[in-house]
Amino acid sequence: MEKRIGVVGIIIENTDQVSYVNEILHHYANIIVGRMGLPYRERGLSVISIIVDGTTDDIGSLTGKLGNLEGVQAKSALSRKS
């Protein structure tokens, strides 16, 4: 399966889930190229953006596992070219 480059945006509204988010990201470290995380204290949430390089199955699995956590939203945007 061909690899694609993309961006995953994660919003963590339930900060109790941060350790679980980091666990999942660690599991997918092989497809993560870069990461930037910012706490947005005024709103009581955190925002993480991740650059990924992997198969659509791997990226979909990552966003699916993150999105299944209560209070966590994850969306991806992938390049059209592999």
CORCOR-V44616 format. One record per pair of residues at least 4 apart in sequence whose ideal C-beta (glycine too) atoms are under 8 Angstrom apart, sorted by sequence separation. I is the first residue (numbers start at 0). GAP is how many residues later the second one is. If there is no record, write none. Layout:
i=(I I)
gap=(GAP GAP)
This chain:
i=(16 17 18 19 20 21 22 23 24 27 39 53 54 55 56 57 58 59 60 61 62 63 64 11 39 53 66 11 38 39 65 66 24 38 39 51 66 37 53 65 11 36 37 24 36 37 51 9 36 62 35 36 61 62 34 35 62 34 35 34 33 34 59 33 58 31 32 31 32 58 31 32 30 30 55 30 27 29 51 24 27 20 30 4 17 30 14 14 27 12 14 30 12 11 27 10 11 27 10 11 10 11 9 24 8 9 23 8 9 8 9 7 23 6 7 23 6 6 7 5 6 20 23 4 5 4 5 4 20 3 19 2 3 2 3 7 20 2 3 16 1 5 16 0 7 16 0 3 7 13 15 16 0 9 13 13 7 12 13 11 12 11 12 10 9 10 9 10 9 8 7 8 7 8 7 8 6 5 6 5 5 4 5 3 4 3 3 3 2 1)
gap=(4 4 4 4 4 4 4 4 4 4 4 4 4 4 4 4 4 4 4 4 4 4 4 5 5 5 5 6 6 6 6 6 7 7 7 7 7 8 8 8 9 9 9 10 10 10 10 11 11 11 12 12 12 12 13 13 13 14 14 15 16 16 16 17 17 18 18 19 19 19 20 20 21 22 22 23 24 24 24 25 26 27 27 28 28 28 29 30 30 31 31 31 32 33 33 34 34 34 35 35 36 36 37 37 38 38 38 39 39 40 40 41 41 42 42 42 43 44 44 45 45 45 45 46 46 47 47 48 48 49 49 50 50 51 51 51 51 52 52 52 53 53 53 54 54 54 55 55 55 55 55 55 56 56 56 57 58 58 58 59 59 60 60 61 62 62 63 63 64 65 66 66 67 67 68 68 69 70 70 71 72 73 73 74 74 75 77 78 79 80)
